[in-house]
Amino acid sequence: MKLSLLAQAAAGGDQAMIYQVVMWVGIIGVFYFFMIRPQQKKAKEQKTLLGNLKKGDSVVTIGGIHAKVYAVEETIVILELDKGVKLTVEKSAISRTVAE
């Protein structure tokens, strides 16, 4: 039984192996271009956004709070809400900026 399976596998082994390698390379390529690359692009854009924050920018936090940047420090941002209320958040909590 084992001998017949090995004989069958050896008959078309080279060409079948090439197709398997091509198939796996294709799967890895699709995975990279549809999953990994967009995440890297989004992370780069987020890092640029956080690096370019300045006083007066209107932002939205990941919690949905709309505010203006009052001050930017190394790892924290002080946001000014309505009527002078100030809120201290981590820089990573800023989701996006809002154009007025």
N, C-alpha and C positions, 0 to 999 in steps of 0.2 A: 504494500500500500504506500509506504513512505517513498519507496523507490520510484513508483509511477508518478507521484506528485512532483518529485524532484526532476524527473525527466520532462514532464509537461512544463514546469517552470523554466527549464533551461532552453526549451525550444524557441520561445519568443522573448527571451529575457532582455536582450540588448535594446530592442526597440521599445518594449514596454517600459523599461527603466527610464529611457529618455523621455517618454511621454509623462511619466510620473514626476520626474524632475522639473519638466516644463510646467506641469500643472501646479506643483508646489511653489515654484517661483512666481507664477501668476497669482496664486492665492495670497502670497506674502506681499506682492506688489499692490494688489487691490486693497488689502488690509492697510498698508502704509498710506496710500493715497486717499482713502476714505475715512480712516480713523486717526492715525497718528499725526499726519501732516496738518489737518485742520486744527487739532488741539494745540500743536506747537505754534501755529499762526495766531490763534486766539490768545495764547499765553503771552506771546511777544507784544501783541497790541495792548493787552492789559498792563504789561510792564511799562510800555511807553506812555500810556494814559496816566498811570500813577506817578511816573517820573516828571511829567509835564504839568502836574497840578500847581496852581498858583492862587493867590488870594483873589477872591471875587468870582471864581468859577462857580457855576451852578452845577450841582452834582446830585446823583441819586445813589443811595446806599443799597447794599444787597437786601436790606430789610424794607426798602421802599420809601425811605425818608428823603424828601426833597429839601435841599438846603444850599447855602452858599458857603464857600470855603472862607474861613476867617483867618486861619493860620496853618502853615504846613511845617511840620517838623520831620525828623528823620524817619520815624515809623508811625507817627500818629498825625491825624488831621483834626483840627478844631473847626467844627461846622457851626454856622450861625443860622438858627431857625428864625421863626417869626418873632418880632418885638425884642430882639437882643438875647434870646435864649441861646446859650452855647452848648454844644455837645461834642465830646471828645470821642473819636473812633479811630480804629486802626486804619492804616492806609489801604490794607487789603479789603476793607469793608466797602470801599467805593466801587460801585458797579459801572457807572458811566457818567459822562458829562451831558448836560442839557444845553442846547443852543437856545438862546432867548430871542 
